[in-house]
Amino acid sequence: MNLIFLQATGTDQAVGFGLVAVSLIIFTYYTTWVILLPFIDSQHVIHKYFLPRAYAVLLPLAAGLLLLLFVGLFITYVLLKSQKVTKKAQ
């Protein structure tokens, strides 16, 4: 069995690096916001760089709901497209 492994182009590598960098920044910000910030005095200047704590739950919840919405829309689109192809074949 002969397998061909394709090399990632420079653009693919740049996009991948960008996605990893953005993910690391978001992870670091969120971890600092949720885990470390409660242990820092509320009058400290660092608190002005973070949103109120209520958003720590609301933002991931909204992101998860949007993700579910887009996955549901994609599945619906694929199923409807599949039904149209099946009807044409008959």
PDB file with one MODEL, atoms N, CA, C and O in Angstrom:
MODEL        1
ATOM      1  N   MET A   1       0.841  -1.177   0.000  1.00  0.00           N
ATOM      2  CA  MET A   1       0.000   0.000   0.000  1.00  0.00           C
ATOM      3  C   MET A   1       0.885   1.238   0.000  1.00  0.00           C
ATOM      4  O   MET A   1       1.776   1.371   0.839  1.00  0.00           O
ATOM      5  N   ASN A   2       0.643   2.124  -0.922  1.00  0.00           N
ATOM      6  CA  ASN A   2       1.475   3.302  -1.085  1.00  0.00           C
ATOM      7  C   ASN A   2       0.719   4.531  -0.592  1.00  0.00           C
ATOM      8  O   ASN A   2      -0.289   4.920  -1.183  1.00  0.00           O
ATOM      9  N   LEU A   3       1.197   5.138   0.479  1.00  0.00           N
ATOM     10  CA  LEU A   3       0.566   6.336   1.037  1.00  0.00           C
ATOM     11  C   LEU A   3       1.349   7.566   0.630  1.00  0.00           C
ATOM     12  O   LEU A   3       2.580   7.577   0.675  1.00  0.00           O
ATOM     13  N   ILE A   4       0.639   8.587   0.238  1.00  0.00           N
ATOM     14  CA  ILE A   4       1.279   9.846  -0.135  1.00  0.00           C
ATOM     15  C   ILE A   4       1.010  10.855   0.971  1.00  0.00           C
ATOM     16  O   ILE A   4      -0.142  11.126   1.312  1.00  0.00           O
ATOM     17  N   PHE A   5       2.075  11.404   1.522  1.00  0.00           N
ATOM     18  CA  PHE A   5       1.952  12.420   2.558  1.00  0.00           C
ATOM     19  C   PHE A   5       2.231  13.776   1.933  1.00  0.00           C
ATOM     20  O   PHE A   5       3.310  14.004   1.387  1.00  0.00           O
ATOM     21  N   LEU A   6       1.274  14.663   2.013  1.00  0.00           N
ATOM     22  CA  LEU A   6       1.420  15.985   1.435  1.00  0.00           C
ATOM     23  C   LEU A   6       2.046  16.926   2.456  1.00  0.00           C
ATOM     24  O   LEU A   6       1.700  16.910   3.638  1.00  0.00           O
ATOM     25  N   GLN A   7       2.955  17.728   1.982  1.00  0.00           N
ATOM     26  CA  GLN A   7       3.601  18.711   2.839  1.00  0.00           C
ATOM     27  C   GLN A   7       2.709  19.952   2.935  1.00  0.00           C
ATOM     28  O   GLN A   7       2.073  20.347   1.957  1.00  0.00           O
ATOM     29  N   ALA A   8       2.671  20.552   4.108  1.00  0.00           N
ATOM     30  CA  ALA A   8       1.911  21.782   4.293  1.00  0.00           C
ATOM     31  C   ALA A   8       2.647  22.929   3.600  1.00  0.00           C
ATOM     32  O   ALA A   8       3.869  23.044   3.690  1.00  0.00           O
ATOM     33  N   THR A   9       1.893  23.762   2.920  1.00  0.00           N
ATOM     34  CA  THR A   9       2.502  24.918   2.267  1.00  0.00           C
ATOM     35  C   THR A   9       2.825  25.983   3.306  1.00  0.00           C
ATOM     36  O   THR A   9       2.444  25.870   4.471  1.00  0.00           O
ATOM     37  N   GLY A  10       3.519  26.999   2.874  1.00  0.00           N
ATOM     38  CA  GLY A  10       3.860  28.098   3.777  1.00  0.00           C
ATOM     39  C   GLY A  10       2.630  28.794   4.314  1.00  0.00           C
ATOM     40  O   GLY A  10       2.601  29.206   5.474  1.00  0.00           O
ATOM     41  N   THR A  11       1.603  28.929   3.472  1.00  0.00           N
ATOM     42  CA  THR A  11       0.362  29.570   3.901  1.00  0.00           C
ATOM     43  C   THR A  11      -0.325  28.721   4.967  1.00  0.00           C
ATOM     44  O   THR A  11      -0.809  29.246   5.969  1.00  0.00           O
ATOM     45  N   ASP A  12      -0.364  27.411   4.747  1.00  0.00           N
ATOM     46  CA  ASP A  12      -0.969  26.511   5.733  1.00  0.00           C
ATOM     47  C   ASP A  12      -0.251  26.605   7.071  1.00  0.00           C
ATOM     48  O   ASP A  12      -0.884  26.631   8.127  1.00  0.00           O
ATOM     49  N   GLN A  13       1.059  26.656   7.019  1.00  0.00           N
ATOM     50  CA  GLN A  13       1.833  26.752   8.252  1.00  0.00           C
ATOM     51  C   GLN A  13       1.602  28.087   8.952  1.00  0.00           C
ATOM     52  O   GLN A  13       1.514  28.138  10.178  1.00  0.00           O
ATOM     53  N   ALA A  14       1.504  29.160   8.183  1.00  0.00           N
ATOM     54  CA  ALA A  14       1.272  30.486   8.774  1.00  0.00           C
ATOM     55  C   ALA A  14      -0.111  30.549   9.423  1.00  0.00           C
ATOM     56  O   ALA A  14      -0.264  31.084  10.521  1.00  0.00           O
ATOM     57  N   VAL A  15      -1.114  30.000   8.740  1.00  0.00           N
ATOM     58  CA  VAL A  15      -2.465  29.992   9.299  1.00  0.00           C
ATOM     59  C   VAL A  15      -2.501  29.128  10.555  1.00  0.00           C
ATOM     60  O   VAL A  15      -3.112  29.510  11.553  1.00  0.00           O
ATOM     61  N   GLY A  16      -1.858  27.981  10.514  1.00  0.00           N
ATOM     62  CA  GLY A  16      -1.801  27.111  11.689  1.00  0.00           C
ATOM     63  C   GLY A  16      -1.111  27.786  12.862  1.00  0.00           C
ATOM     64  O   GLY A  16      -1.580  27.714  13.998  1.00  0.00           O
ATOM     65  N   PHE A  17       0.010  28.442  12.578  1.00  0.00           N
ATOM     66  CA  PHE A  17       0.719  29.155  13.638  1.00  0.00           C
ATOM     67  C   PHE A  17      -0.151  30.264  14.218  1.00  0.00           C
ATOM     68  O   PHE A  17      -0.177  30.466  15.432  1.00  0.00           O
ATOM     69  N   GLY A  18      -0.866  30.986  13.345  1.00  0.00           N
ATOM     70  CA  GLY A  18      -1.751  32.056  13.810  1.00  0.00           C
ATOM     71  C   GLY A  18      -2.858  31.519  14.700  1.00  0.00           C
ATOM     72  O   GLY A  18      -3.170  32.110  15.734  1.00  0.00           O
ATOM     73  N   LEU A  19      -3.456  30.393  14.299  1.00  0.00           N
ATOM     74  CA  LEU A  19      -4.523  29.800  15.111  1.00  0.00           C
ATOM     75  C   LEU A  19      -4.002  29.351  16.475  1.00  0.00           C
ATOM     76  O   LEU A  19      -4.668  29.544  17.492  1.00  0.00           O
ATOM     77  N   VAL A  20      -2.824  28.758  16.493  1.00  0.00           N
ATOM     78  CA  VAL A  20      -2.238  28.329  17.762  1.00  0.00           C
ATOM     79  C   VAL A  20      -1.918  29.545  18.631  1.00  0.00           C
ATOM     80  O   VAL A  20      -2.153  29.520  19.839  1.00  0.00           O
ATOM     81  N   ALA A  21      -1.390  30.600  18.032  1.00  0.00           N
ATOM     82  CA  ALA A  21      -1.058  31.809  18.796  1.00  0.00           C
ATOM     83  C   ALA A  21      -2.308  32.447  19.397  1.00  0.00           C
ATOM     84  O   ALA A  21      -2.312  32.821  20.570  1.00  0.00           O
ATOM     85  N   VAL A  22      -3.371  32.571  18.594  1.00  0.00           N
ATOM     86  CA  VAL A  22      -4.620  33.157  19.099  1.00  0.00           C
ATOM     87  C   VAL A  22      -5.203  32.288  20.211  1.00  0.00           C
ATOM     88  O   VAL A  22      -5.690  32.806  21.216  1.00  0.00           O
ATOM     89  N   SER A  23      -5.155  30.977  20.033  1.00  0.00           N
ATOM     90  CA  SER A  23      -5.661  30.069  21.067  1.00  0.00           C
ATOM     91  C   SER A  23      -4.873  30.210  22.366  1.00  0.00           C
ATOM     92  O   SER A  23      -5.457  30.205  23.450  1.00  0.00           O
ATOM     93  N   LEU A  24      -3.569  30.333  22.264  1.00  0.00           N
ATOM     94  CA  LEU A  24      -2.741  30.509  23.466  1.00  0.00           C
ATOM     95  C   LEU A  24      -3.047  31.827  24.173  1.00  0.00           C
ATOM     96  O   LEU A  24      -3.099  31.881  25.401  1.00  0.00           O
ATOM     97  N   ILE A  25      -3.246  32.880  23.400  1.00  0.00           N
ATOM     98  CA  ILE A  25      -3.568  34.174  23.999  1.00  0.00           C
ATOM     99  C   ILE A  25      -4.910  34.115  24.722  1.00  0.00           C
ATOM    100  O   ILE A  25      -5.036  34.593  25.850  1.00  0.00           O
ATOM    101  N   ILE A  26      -5.912  33.525  24.069  1.00  0.00           N
ATOM    102  CA  ILE A  26      -7.238  33.410  24.693  1.00  0.00           C
ATOM    103  C   ILE A  26      -7.167  32.535  25.939  1.00  0.00           C
ATOM    104  O   ILE A  26      -7.750  32.872  26.970  1.00  0.00           O
ATOM    105  N   PHE A  27      -6.456  31.414  25.849  1.00  0.00           N
ATOM    106  CA  PHE A  27      -6.324  30.519  26.999  1.00  0.00           C
ATOM    107  C   PHE A  27      -5.643  31.222  28.172  1.00  0.00           C
ATOM    108  O   PHE A  27      -6.090  31.106  29.313  1.00  0.00           O
ATOM    109  N   THR A  28      -4.569  31.944  27.895  1.00  0.00           N
ATOM    110  CA  THR A  28      -3.843  32.649  28.953  1.00  0.00           C
ATOM    111  C   THR A  28      -4.714  33.736  29.587  1.00  0.00           C
ATOM    112  O   THR A  28      -4.752  33.869  30.810  1.00  0.00           O
ATOM    113  N   TYR A  29      -5.408  34.505  28.758  1.00  0.00           N
ATOM    114  CA  TYR A  29      -6.285  35.568  29.268  1.00  0.00           C
ATOM    115  C   TYR A  29      -7.389  34.968  30.139  1.00  0.00           C
ATOM    116  O   TYR A  29      -7.622  35.428  31.256  1.00  0.00           O
ATOM    117  N   TYR A  30      -8.060  33.946  29.626  1.00  0.00           N
ATOM    118  CA  TYR A  30      -9.187  33.362  30.359  1.00  0.00           C
ATOM    119  C   TYR A  30      -8.725  32.702  31.661  1.00  0.00           C
ATOM    120  O   TYR A  30      -9.381  32.834  32.694  1.00  0.00           O
ATOM    121  N   THR A  31      -7.597  31.994  31.608  1.00  0.00           N
ATOM    122  CA  THR A  31      -7.074  31.346  32.813  1.00  0.00           C
ATOM    123  C   THR A  31      -6.711  32.383  33.871  1.00  0.00           C
ATOM    124  O   THR A  31      -7.018  32.209  35.050  1.00  0.00           O
ATOM    125  N   THR A  32      -6.061  33.455  33.446  1.00  0.00           N
ATOM    126  CA  THR A  32      -5.716  34.521  34.387  1.00  0.00           C
ATOM    127  C   THR A  32      -6.978  35.153  34.961  1.00  0.00           C
ATOM    128  O   THR A  32      -7.060  35.418  36.160  1.00  0.00           O
ATOM    129  N   TRP A  33      -7.948  35.390  34.105  1.00  0.00           N
ATOM    130  CA  TRP A  33      -9.202  36.035  34.494  1.00  0.00           C
ATOM    131  C   TRP A  33      -9.980  35.209  35.493  1.00  0.00           C
ATOM    132  O   TRP A  33     -10.481  35.749  36.479  1.00  0.00           O
ATOM    133  N   VAL A  34     -10.093  33.910  35.262  1.00  0.00           N
ATOM    134  CA  VAL A  34     -10.961  33.062  36.074  1.00  0.00           C
ATOM    135  C   VAL A  34     -10.243  32.465  37.280  1.00  0.00           C
ATOM    136  O   VAL A  34     -10.836  32.343  38.352  1.00  0.00           O
ATOM    137  N   ILE A  35      -8.976  32.092  37.121  1.00  0.00           N
ATOM    138  CA  ILE A  35      -8.291  31.370  38.195  1.00  0.00           C
ATOM    139  C   ILE A  35      -7.432  32.284  39.060  1.00  0.00           C
ATOM    140  O   ILE A  35      -7.445  32.159  40.284  1.00  0.00           O
ATOM    141  N   LEU A  36      -6.693  33.194  38.452  1.00  0.00           N
ATOM    142  CA  LEU A  36      -5.761  34.005  39.242  1.00  0.00           C
ATOM    143  C   LEU A  36      -6.371  35.295  39.794  1.00  0.00           C
ATOM    144  O   LEU A  36      -6.045  35.709  40.906  1.00  0.00           O
ATOM    145  N   LEU A  37      -7.246  35.922  39.030  1.00  0.00           N
ATOM    146  CA  LEU A  37      -7.786  37.220  39.425  1.00  0.00           C
ATOM    147  C   LEU A  37      -8.543  37.221  40.756  1.00  0.00           C
ATOM    148  O   LEU A  37      -8.454  38.207  41.487  1.00  0.00           O
ATOM    149  N   PRO A  38      -9.277  36.171  41.103  1.00  0.00           N
ATOM    150  CA  PRO A  38      -9.961  36.198  42.405  1.00  0.00           C
ATOM    151  C   PRO A  38      -9.010  36.290  43.604  1.00  0.00           C
ATOM    152  O   PRO A  38      -9.422  36.694  44.691  1.00  0.00           O
ATOM    153  N   PHE A  39      -7.744  35.918  43.409  1.00  0.00           N
ATOM    154  CA  PHE A  39      -6.788  35.961  44.508  1.00  0.00           C
ATOM    155  C   PHE A  39      -6.035  37.282  44.585  1.00  0.00           C
ATOM    156  O   PHE A  39      -5.224  37.484  45.489  1.00  0.00           O
ATOM    157  N   ILE A  40      -6.300  38.184  43.641  1.00  0.00           N
ATOM    158  CA  ILE A  40      -5.646  39.494  43.631  1.00  0.00           C
ATOM    159  C   ILE A  40      -6.629  40.524  44.189  1.00  0.00           C
ATOM    160  O   ILE A  40      -7.822  40.486  43.889  1.00  0.00           O
ATOM    161  N   ASP A  41      -6.117  41.432  44.994  1.00  0.00           N
ATOM    162  CA  ASP A  41      -6.950  42.469  45.624  1.00  0.00           C
ATOM    163  C   ASP A  41      -7.783  43.205  44.572  1.00  0.00           C
ATOM    164  O   ASP A  41      -7.276  43.549  43.504  1.00  0.00           O
ATOM    165  N   SER A  42      -9.046  43.443  44.872  1.00  0.00           N
ATOM    166  CA  SER A  42      -9.966  44.043  43.899  1.00  0.00           C
ATOM    167  C   SER A  42      -9.597  45.481  43.547  1.00  0.00           C
ATOM    168  O   SER A  42     -10.070  45.996  42.533  1.00  0.00           O
ATOM    169  N   GLN A  43      -8.782  46.135  44.339  1.00  0.00           N
ATOM    170  CA  GLN A  43      -8.350  47.503  44.056  1.00  0.00           C
ATOM    171  C   GLN A  43      -7.099  47.553  43.179  1.00  0.00           C
ATOM    172  O   GLN A  43      -6.674  48.635  42.772  1.00  0.00           O
ATOM    173  N   HIS A  44      -6.510  46.406  42.888  1.00  0.00           N
ATOM    174  CA  HIS A  44      -5.281  46.356  42.092  1.00  0.00           C
ATOM    175  C   HIS A  44      -5.561  46.829  40.668  1.00  0.00           C
ATOM    176  O   HIS A  44      -6.655  46.617  40.144  1.00  0.00           O
ATOM    177  N   VAL A  45      -4.578  47.466  40.047  1.00  0.00           N
ATOM    178  CA  VAL A  45      -4.719  48.039  38.713  1.00  0.00           C
ATOM    179  C   VAL A  45      -4.976  46.984  37.639  1.00  0.00           C
ATOM    180  O   VAL A  45      -5.546  47.308  36.597  1.00  0.00           O
ATOM    181  N   ILE A  46      -4.579  45.749  37.858  1.00  0.00           N
ATOM    182  CA  ILE A  46      -4.750  44.701  36.851  1.00  0.00           C
ATOM    183  C   ILE A  46      -6.220  44.400  36.557  1.00  0.00           C
ATOM    184  O   ILE A  46      -6.548  43.900  35.481  1.00  0.00           O
ATOM    185  N   HIS A  47      -7.089  44.698  37.493  1.00  0.00           N
ATOM    186  CA  HIS A  47      -8.519  44.402  37.317  1.00  0.00           C
ATOM    187  C   HIS A  47      -9.149  45.231  36.192  1.00  0.00           C
ATOM    188  O   HIS A  47     -10.179  44.838  35.646  1.00  0.00           O
ATOM    189  N   LYS A  48      -8.553  46.360  35.844  1.00  0.00           N
ATOM    190  CA  LYS A  48      -9.148  47.187  34.788  1.00  0.00           C
ATOM    191  C   LYS A  48      -8.941  46.576  33.399  1.00  0.00           C
ATOM    192  O   LYS A  48      -9.576  47.016  32.441  1.00  0.00           O
ATOM    193  N   TYR A  49      -8.073  45.578  33.271  1.00  0.00           N
ATOM    194  CA  TYR A  49      -7.827  44.933  31.984  1.00  0.00           C
ATOM    195  C   TYR A  49      -8.734  43.728  31.731  1.00  0.00           C
ATOM    196  O   TYR A  49      -8.634  43.092  30.681  1.00  0.00           O
ATOM    197  N   PHE A  50      -9.602  43.414  32.666  1.00  0.00           N
ATOM    198  CA  PHE A  50     -10.471  42.246  32.543  1.00  0.00           C
ATOM    199  C   PHE A  50     -11.927  42.653  32.670  1.00  0.00           C
ATOM    200  O   PHE A  50     -12.262  43.608  33.372  1.00  0.00           O
ATOM    201  N   LEU A  51     -12.783  41.921  31.984  1.00  0.00           N
ATOM    202  CA  LEU A  51     -14.226  42.146  32.064  1.00  0.00           C
ATOM    203  C   LEU A  51     -14.755  41.725  33.433  1.00  0.00           C
ATOM    204  O   LEU A  51     -14.069  41.012  34.166  1.00  0.00           O
ATOM    205  N   PRO A  52     -15.965  42.157  33.786  1.00  0.00           N
ATOM    206  CA  PRO A  52     -16.568  41.674  35.038  1.00  0.00           C
ATOM    207  C   PRO A  52     -16.696  40.146  35.039  1.00  0.00           C
ATOM    208  O   PRO A  52     -16.802  39.520  33.984  1.00  0.00           O
ATOM    209  N   ARG A  53     -16.686  39.575  36.212  1.00  0.00           N
ATOM    210  CA  ARG A  53     -16.641  38.121  36.354  1.00  0.00           C
ATOM    211  C   ARG A  53     -17.869  37.407  35.787  1.00  0.00           C
ATOM    212  O   ARG A  53     -17.773  36.237  35.417  1.00  0.00           O
ATOM    213  N   ALA A  54     -19.010  38.073  35.710  1.00  0.00           N
ATOM    214  CA  ALA A  54     -20.215  37.449  35.156  1.00  0.00           C
ATOM    215  C   ALA A  54     -19.989  37.009  33.709  1.00  0.00           C
ATOM    216  O   ALA A  54     -20.551  36.008  33.265  1.00  0.00           O
ATOM    217  N   TYR A  55     -19.174  37.753  32.987  1.00  0.00           N
ATOM    218  CA  TYR A  55     -18.888  37.400  31.591  1.00  0.00           C
ATOM    219  C   TYR A  55     -18.030  36.141  31.473  1.00  0.00           C
ATOM    220  O   TYR A  55     -17.971  35.534  30.403  1.00  0.00           O
ATOM    221  N   ALA A  56     -17.377  35.749  32.539  1.00  0.00           N
ATOM    222  CA  ALA A  56     -16.551  34.541  32.508  1.00  0.00           C
ATOM    223  C   ALA A  56     -17.400  33.302  32.244  1.00  0.00           C
ATOM    224  O   ALA A  56     -16.896  32.298  31.739  1.00  0.00           O
ATOM    225  N   VAL A  57     -18.666  33.367  32.578  1.00  0.00           N
ATOM    226  CA  VAL A  57     -19.590  32.262  32.303  1.00  0.00           C
ATOM    227  C   VAL A  57     -20.379  32.536  31.033  1.00  0.00           C
ATOM    228  O   VAL A  57     -20.612  31.626  30.238  1.00  0.00           O
ATOM    229  N   LEU A  58     -20.791  33.778  30.838  1.00  0.00           N
ATOM    230  CA  LEU A  58     -21.653  34.117  29.707  1.00  0.00           C
ATOM    231  C   LEU A  58     -20.947  33.994  28.357  1.00  0.00           C
ATOM    232  O   LEU A  58     -21.547  33.508  27.399  1.00  0.00           O
ATOM    233  N   LEU A  59     -19.699  34.418  28.260  1.00  0.00           N
ATOM    234  CA  LEU A  59     -18.997  34.352  26.982  1.00  0.00           C
ATOM    235  C   LEU A  59     -18.779  32.917  26.485  1.00  0.00           C
ATOM    236  O   LEU A  59     -19.086  32.640  25.326  1.00  0.00           O
ATOM    237  N   PRO A  60     -18.264  31.989  27.310  1.00  0.00           N
ATOM    238  CA  PRO A  60     -18.145  30.609  26.827  1.00  0.00           C
ATOM    239  C   PRO A  60     -19.505  29.979  26.522  1.00  0.00           C
ATOM    240  O   PRO A  60     -19.630  29.182  25.592  1.00  0.00           O
ATOM    241  N   LEU A  61     -20.516  30.337  27.305  1.00  0.00           N
ATOM    242  CA  LEU A  61     -21.862  29.816  27.041  1.00  0.00           C
ATOM    243  C   LEU A  61     -22.362  30.295  25.679  1.00  0.00           C
ATOM    244  O   LEU A  61     -22.900  29.505  24.903  1.00  0.00           O
ATOM    245  N   ALA A  62     -22.189  31.579  25.387  1.00  0.00           N
ATOM    246  CA  ALA A  62     -22.607  32.120  24.091  1.00  0.00           C
ATOM    247  C   ALA A  62     -21.803  31.490  22.955  1.00  0.00           C
ATOM    248  O   ALA A  62     -22.358  31.172  21.903  1.00  0.00           O
ATOM    249  N   ALA A  63     -20.504  31.309  23.162  1.00  0.00           N
ATOM    250  CA  ALA A  63     -19.670  30.680  22.130  1.00  0.00           C
ATOM    251  C   ALA A  63     -20.111  29.239  21.882  1.00  0.00           C
ATOM    252  O   ALA A  63     -20.157  28.791  20.736  1.00  0.00           O
ATOM    253  N   GLY A  64     -20.428  28.525  22.936  1.00  0.00           N
ATOM    254  CA  GLY A  64     -20.899  27.142  22.786  1.00  0.00           C
ATOM    255  C   GLY A  64     -22.232  27.069  22.064  1.00  0.00           C
ATOM    256  O   GLY A  64     -22.443  26.187  21.231  1.00  0.00           O
ATOM    257  N   LEU A  65     -23.135  27.995  22.380  1.00  0.00           N
ATOM    258  CA  LEU A  65     -24.427  28.023  21.694  1.00  0.00           C
ATOM    259  C   LEU A  65     -24.272  28.361  20.218  1.00  0.00           C
ATOM    260  O   LEU A  65     -24.948  27.778  19.371  1.00  0.00           O
ATOM    261  N   LEU A  66     -23.386  29.298  19.911  1.00  0.00           N
ATOM    262  CA  LEU A  66     -23.124  29.622  18.505  1.00  0.00           C
ATOM    263  C   LEU A  66     -22.522  28.433  17.766  1.00  0.00           C
ATOM    264  O   LEU A  66     -22.875  28.161  16.619  1.00  0.00           O
ATOM    265  N   LEU A  67     -21.620  27.734  18.424  1.00  0.00           N
ATOM    266  CA  LEU A  67     -21.025  26.541  17.820  1.00  0.00           C
ATOM    267  C   LEU A  67     -22.096  25.498  17.521  1.00  0.00           C
ATOM    268  O   LEU A  67     -22.128  24.932  16.428  1.00  0.00           O
ATOM    269  N   LEU A  68     -22.966  25.245  18.487  1.00  0.00           N
ATOM    270  CA  LEU A  68     -24.056  24.289  18.265  1.00  0.00           C
ATOM    271  C   LEU A  68     -24.984  24.747  17.146  1.00  0.00           C
ATOM    272  O   LEU A  68     -25.459  23.930  16.357  1.00  0.00           O
ATOM    273  N   LEU A  69     -25.244  26.058  17.075  1.00  0.00           N
ATOM    274  CA  LEU A  69     -26.088  26.594  16.017  1.00  0.00           C
ATOM    275  C   LEU A  69     -25.460  26.338  14.649  1.00  0.00           C
ATOM    276  O   LEU A  69     -26.141  25.869  13.737  1.00  0.00           O
ATOM    277  N   PHE A  70     -24.181  26.639  14.495  1.00  0.00           N
ATOM    278  CA  PHE A  70     -23.522  26.447  13.208  1.00  0.00           C
ATOM    279  C   PHE A  70     -23.405  24.975  12.837  1.00  0.00           C
ATOM    280  O   PHE A  70     -23.547  24.625  11.665  1.00  0.00           O
ATOM    281  N   VAL A  71     -23.152  24.116  13.804  1.00  0.00           N
ATOM    282  CA  VAL A  71     -23.111  22.681  13.520  1.00  0.00           C
ATOM    283  C   VAL A  71     -24.486  22.190  13.087  1.00  0.00           C
ATOM    284  O   VAL A  71     -24.599  21.409  12.142  1.00  0.00           O
ATOM    285  N   GLY A  72     -25.524  22.640  13.767  1.00  0.00           N
ATOM    286  CA  GLY A  72     -26.884  22.262  13.399  1.00  0.00           C
ATOM    287  C   GLY A  72     -27.260  22.760  12.014  1.00  0.00           C
ATOM    288  O   GLY A  72     -27.884  22.033  11.242  1.00  0.00           O
ATOM    289  N   LEU A  73     -26.882  24.006  11.689  1.00  0.00           N
ATOM    290  CA  LEU A  73     -27.155  24.543  10.362  1.00  0.00           C
ATOM    291  C   LEU A  73     -26.403  23.765   9.283  1.00  0.00           C
ATOM    292  O   LEU A  73     -26.948  23.502   8.211  1.00  0.00           O
ATOM    293  N   PHE A  74     -25.176  23.404   9.560  1.00  0.00           N
ATOM    294  CA  PHE A  74     -24.389  22.636   8.597  1.00  0.00           C
ATOM    295  C   PHE A  74     -25.013  21.268   8.361  1.00  0.00           C
ATOM    296  O   PHE A  74     -25.139  20.832   7.216  1.00  0.00           O
ATOM    297  N   ILE A  75     -25.402  20.594   9.427  1.00  0.00           N
ATOM    298  CA  ILE A  75     -26.027  19.270   9.293  1.00  0.00           C
ATOM    299  C   ILE A  75     -27.340  19.383   8.526  1.00  0.00           C
ATOM    300  O   ILE A  75     -27.630  18.555   7.663  1.00  0.00           O
ATOM    301  N   THR A  76     -28.132  20.401   8.836  1.00  0.00           N
ATOM    302  CA  THR A  76     -29.392  20.612   8.119  1.00  0.00           C
ATOM    303  C   THR A  76     -29.132  20.859   6.634  1.00  0.00           C
ATOM    304  O   THR A  76     -29.831  20.304   5.786  1.00  0.00           O
ATOM    305  N   TYR A  77     -28.143  21.680   6.313  1.00  0.00           N
ATOM    306  CA  TYR A  77     -27.800  21.968   4.921  1.00  0.00           C
ATOM    307  C   TYR A  77     -27.390  20.695   4.185  1.00  0.00           C
ATOM    308  O   TYR A  77     -27.840  20.450   3.066  1.00  0.00           O
ATOM    309  N   VAL A  78     -26.543  19.892   4.809  1.00  0.00           N
ATOM    310  CA  VAL A  78     -26.075  18.658   4.172  1.00  0.00           C
ATOM    311  C   VAL A  78     -27.238  17.692   3.970  1.00  0.00           C
ATOM    312  O   VAL A  78     -27.339  17.071   2.911  1.00  0.00           O
ATOM    313  N   LEU A  79     -28.107  17.553   4.951  1.00  0.00           N
ATOM    314  CA  LEU A  79     -29.251  16.646   4.810  1.00  0.00           C
ATOM    315  C   LEU A  79     -30.207  17.116   3.717  1.00  0.00           C
ATOM    316  O   LEU A  79     -30.688  16.301   2.929  1.00  0.00           O
ATOM    317  N   LEU A  80     -30.490  18.417   3.658  1.00  0.00           N
ATOM    318  CA  LEU A  80     -31.380  18.930   2.613  1.00  0.00           C
ATOM    319  C   LEU A  80     -30.766  18.772   1.227  1.00  0.00           C
ATOM    320  O   LEU A  80     -31.467  18.436   0.272  1.00  0.00           O
ATOM    321  N   LYS A  81     -29.487  19.009   1.115  1.00  0.00           N
ATOM    322  CA  LYS A  81     -28.792  18.832  -0.157  1.00  0.00           C
ATOM    323  C   LYS A  81     -28.811  17.368  -0.573  1.00  0.00           C
ATOM    324  O   LYS A  81     -28.975  17.054  -1.752  1.00  0.00           O
ATOM    325  N   SER A  82     -28.644  16.483   0.388  1.00  0.00           N
ATOM    326  CA  SER A  82     -28.664  15.045   0.100  1.00  0.00           C
ATOM    327  C   SER A  82     -30.043  14.609  -0.372  1.00  0.00           C
ATOM    328  O   SER A  82     -30.154  13.776  -1.272  1.00  0.00           O
ATOM    329  N   GLN A  83     -31.086  15.157   0.220  1.00  0.00           N
ATOM    330  CA  GLN A  83     -32.454  14.800  -0.195  1.00  0.00           C
ATOM    331  C   GLN A  83     -32.735  15.289  -1.615  1.00  0.00           C
ATOM    332  O   GLN A  83     -33.417  14.603  -2.377  1.00  0.00           O
ATOM    333  N   LYS A  84     -32.223  16.456  -1.980  1.00  0.00           N
ATOM    334  CA  LYS A  84     -32.443  16.970  -3.327  1.00  0.00           C
ATOM    335  C   LYS A  84     -31.749  16.085  -4.373  1.00  0.00           C
ATOM    336  O   LYS A  84     -32.298  15.836  -5.446  1.00  0.00           O
ATOM    337  N   VAL A  85     -30.538  15.615  -4.050  1.00  0.00           N
ATOM    338  CA  VAL A  85     -29.822  14.740  -4.960  1.00  0.00           C
ATOM    339  C   VAL A  85     -30.557  13.413  -5.099  1.00  0.00           C
ATOM    340  O   VAL A  85     -30.636  12.862  -6.197  1.00  0.00           O
ATOM    341  N   THR A  86     -31.093  12.898  -4.001  1.00  0.00           N
ATOM    342  CA  THR A  86     -31.842  11.627  -4.026  1.00  0.00           C
ATOM    343  C   THR A  86     -33.108  11.778  -4.863  1.00  0.00           C
ATOM    344  O   THR A  86     -33.451  10.864  -5.613  1.00  0.00           O
ATOM    345  N   LYS A  87     -33.809  12.898  -4.757  1.00  0.00           N
ATOM    346  CA  LYS A  87     -35.031  13.125  -5.532  1.00  0.00           C
ATOM    347  C   LYS A  87     -34.719  13.244  -7.023  1.00  0.00           C
ATOM    348  O   LYS A  87     -35.490  12.765  -7.855  1.00  0.00           O
ATOM    349  N   LYS A  88     -33.588  13.882  -7.370  1.00  0.00           N
ATOM    350  CA  LYS A  88     -33.214  13.986  -8.773  1.00  0.00           C
ATOM    351  C   LYS A  88     -32.877  12.629  -9.361  1.00  0.00           C
ATOM    352  O   LYS A  88     -33.165  12.375 -10.531  1.00  0.00           O
ATOM    353  N   ALA A  89     -32.272  11.754  -8.569  1.00  0.00           N
ATOM    354  CA  ALA A  89     -31.876  10.425  -9.055  1.00  0.00           C
ATOM    355  C   ALA A  89     -33.095   9.552  -9.312  1.00  0.00           C
ATOM    356  O   ALA A  89     -33.016   8.626 -10.121  1.00  0.00           O
ATOM    357  N   GLN A  90     -34.202   9.810  -8.662  1.00  0.00           N
ATOM    358  CA  GLN A  90     -35.392   8.971  -8.833  1.00  0.00           C
ATOM    359  C   GLN A  90     -36.127   9.372 -10.014  1.00  0.00           C
ATOM    360  O   GLN A  90     -37.161   8.783 -10.327  1.00  0.00           O
TER     361      GLN A  90
ENDMDL
END
